[in-house]
Amino acid sequence: MTKSFYSKVERNLCSIRANDLLSILSLHNIDYSYFFEKLKFENNDNELSETECNNLLHVAYYNNDWSKILKLQELIKQKDTSKFNLDSINAQIIVIKAAPAIATFVALLAPIQAIASVLAINAGQNVINEVTAHKQFWTSIGIWIIATALTQLLPPVATSLQGILTDKLTGFINMNLMKKSKDLQSLSIFDNNTYFDDLQLLKEGASWRPVNLIVFGVAIIQSGLTLLFMLSLLVRYNQWVAILLLIVMVPQSLSYYRIQKQAFETMVTRSKNARKLDYLSSLLLDRKDAKEVRLFNMFPAVIDRYIKLFKDTRKNVDQVRMKQMYVSSFFLGLVVIVSGYGFYWFASSVNDGIIGAGALLMFVSVIASVSSSLATLVEDSSLLYDSLLWIEKYNRFEKYHDDFQSGSKQLNVPVSQIKLSHVSFTYPFSDEEVLHDVNFNINKGEKIAIVGENGSGKSTLIKLLMRFYDPSKGEVDLNGNNLKDYDIKTYRNKLSATFQDYSKFKLSLFENVSVFRHGNEDKVKDALKSAGLSTLLEDKDINLNTILSKKFANGVELSGGQWQKIALARDIYSDAQVEFLDEPTAAIDAKSENEIYEHFLAKNKNKTIVFVTHRLSAVKYADKILFLQNGKVQGFDSHEALMKTNEDYRNMYNLQKEAYI
């Protein structure tokens, strides 16, 4: 088996998802136990991994089973075609749901515009024939005027309606994406690489993909109908000229489109060195690298490297461009020959009196229209296909379910106890268990410090306590009942947190603290003061309406320490029954840290507070310390008791204590 064939098969098979592959096998009565036994891959919604794909190819190669692979490849091609058709249907359904009335008008205007163009050409032909034959021509002129008026008036109307439809579709899609995100209460989607990648693409394309869907979709319908109607005019006189024109114009349009694509899409985005070139360019332009770049005067070296890489890349791209130009020129020559033959045939027929002189006008107009329609069809089909792939990802995200169910029991009483019994946890789409048989209780009003080395499972434990995930084994109980039995929203209403990877919302200072919850300016100011941001409020350039981002007009950028205090103020503002602090003072100086712990822990005696810390000086505020090592609980007691009974804890504490002496 040749290497080129092997590569071709590999590219085709590795782009399919495992469950789609097995569906094809089952549908066409291929024994898929063969693939299960020899390839060892699972039926899931992920694309075949590199290992699974290589197994598939190697098993076929070494067992001479290429017949099965060939058949499978053909079935996959068929599925790709059917999937494209299905995506097209789904796209139409989404557009109609977004704005049914406007979508109907837009759909009707496309064929009307195509018909108007054909009527104008046909009427013009009839006027010339009637004038040269000295016949009455007012009817044909009237038809020509109406058709021409429609060709001039309908485009701006259609464009306006497309704009309205695009706005409604963009809003419809974004609203659905946000509602779907609201329904996903766990974080498991962010652990699923396939869906997470889809989510990033959806987020990036939500503002402009709907525009492409409408614009290119309508253009294809209109161009396709125009092409069909124009060729029908030619067929009335000479079907062979029409057929030959179509045969030579299709490849010419395809090759010309490739040249256009190469010319207007820079080689930087198409070549194998694209990422390197892009990085070198952004290195000198991005704000985050500005200090080091200027300090070490990196400009000459980076520019020189960019120029060398650019020249090397350009050599290969220019060769491709020249090849495409030769191919396009060849087909263009064929188009000229066929068009010349057609023009000769029509001119001779008019000269011999076989057809009217108007046919010459019709032929010239049809040639221009067919060429333009084909070019639009080829280019917009490619662009529409990208949008349909985006719609496929949108539909897949809409159907996503994470098997994370909220209970129905309302939490109308205070949180009196949270209990973990034999809890173990493995992240979705991972085989490594992070927490192992964890057992401990948190009672109302207790201050619990969670300590341990990096990777011991501290932040993961916080996520389980807040029910962003469910345990893989064991149970989390709330007030004596399984946490899963409670309505998740009423449970989280009792919680607040300052996360290690806290959010920096590009919103106003007021909104960053209140996060759209009811409140007033005085409460926000009190929260900021309690978090140690009194000086921020005294800054003349900052008020509660100031946007905390340089990306917006009059916005400001805060330091890392200030942002962490904003996150703490957000936590204070919520005034929840149970608070979780995950490394809340990592970017804050020692004095501010002591003040913050004093506020959170010493002054909130009635609150239940669980805090993760690397700075063991803070454990003096805790009633109990949960000491984690490699995902296991190695101790759960007061600081004094652990210092006496737990050697590992004592060593860790003393080591850090000595570092500050």
C-alpha angles and dihedrals in degrees: 000000000000123000093236091055090048091053092047092053091045094054092050099046098042093061095063128090119242097240091048089051092053091045089057092048092050095044092054095042096247112155101249093183082081089063094042094052099041101033102035097211129146130238102247142127095263126103113255109280120239089254094050092048093049090049090053093052097042094048090052093046098049095041096044091238096139091127089069092046092048091051091046092050092053091050090051090053089052090050092050089056093048090046090054090052091047091050089052091053092046090050091053091050092051092049092049092048091051095055115351098181097046092042089055093051092048091049092050095047093059096064091038090057091048092050092047091056092051092046091052092052093043092047091049089052091051092049091055092046092049094045093051090046091048092239131143107279106173094104092053091047090051091052090047092051093049093045092046091048090053092050089054100039102040100059096064090043091049092046092052092049091047089053092052091045091049091052092050092045092049091050092045094051095044092048091051092048091051093046090049090050088051090055092053102082097171130067095232094107089066089058093053105086094200096052094037091055089047090050092053091050091047091051093049095045101039093095098050111016092078088054091055091046093057100037098045094037093055092042091054093050092048095044093046093052092044090052091049094048094045093051089049088060090055093046089061088067108024122359093188093059089052093048094046092048091053092047095053099034097055096061090038091055091047094051093044090051090054090053091049091049091051092047099048100033103066119237088241090073096043107043129087088247092056096112093048092050092045092049094048090050095048092044091073095039106043121098095221093063097037097101099050093040091056096038093055095032093234094166100096095046095045094046091048092050091048092052093050093048091044092054093047091050094046093058092062094042093050090054090054091048093052091050091051091047091055092049092048092047090053093054091042088057089053090050090052091050094049092043090049091050091049093049091049091050093050093044092049092047091051091047091051091049093243094123135016124268090247089073089074091059090046092051094050091047093047093050091054093044095047091049092049094045093049092050090050092047094051097044098040093044089060092047092044091052090060089052091049090053087053090050088052089057090046092053092046091052091048089055095046116123124181098194088239107138129191117222125234100228112109118224100224096151131066120275102260101168142005114196130187116201120190091327118181125171139195120181116244113270091017132102097202117098109223101186124036125201097324117188128178143116132234114201128198113282095013122135109217122189117201112204136171143113124297112288095022092121102259098134091040090056090053090053091052092048090052090045098239083136135018121232117264087218134010129021142276111214127199118198089340096311131096109270089227090066093065127085102258095219094054089048094051090047085070092053139076132176148184106213128208089235094041121184123258101204115202088225136104121295089250092052092045089060101035095036089206095306121135115272145106139256094259092057091049092049091049090051091050092050091048089052091054099258101121091121091054091062090051092057108110092214095055131066134155091276095053113118111235097222136075089219090080131059114277090002124147134214120226129208122253092256092050091050091052089052089050087056090050091049088053088055093047092048092057091059091201128180093237123034129192120199115190108191091323096174103041093119097035130097121250096256094051090044092056091048092050095050089046090056098042100040110022098038097042100061095152095052126089108233128184115186134181116211141168091193103082092195086082094061090082087078094054126094090207137010123218106207113201128192121179092338095310130108107245095172142001115184144090120307092251093051094047091049088057101040108026116066096186092052092046092051092048092049094047092046091056092042091055091050090063096046 
